[in-house]
Amino acid sequence: MPPKAWSAKDERQYKHLKASEREQGRSEERSEEIAAATVNKQRSKEGRTKTSKAASGKSSKKKSSSKKSTSKKSSSRKKTSSGKKTGSKKKTTRKKSSARKSSSRKKTSKPRSR
């Protein structure tokens, strides 16, 4: 059953989503959960809920800075007579992959028969 705070449009959307989920083979209970969550997400996005970001004055999109820095950062590298910079470069760190590599598996020593 849809909540009382929903408009007629929200209820129509809920019924449509619920029917669509049922057609895809989901259970009645799961269809209702997905449909209600989708309608509530849309209401929140539009600022029609108490806890929505739009209602509290916060925006979900990041604003890009219109000011650009014109000052150059000092570098620890020295320029050579040809104008190229030399010296040590700053190392960057990479994120470690959580996926296992296939080459790390142990291989069995059973001979193949052909």
Secondary structure, 3 states (H helix, E strand, C coil): CCCCCCCHHHHHHHHHHHHHHHHCCCCHHHHHHHHHHHHHHHHHHCCCCCCCCCCCCCCCCCCCCCCCCCCCCCCCCEECCCCCEECCCCCCCCCCCCCCCHHHCCCCCCCCCC
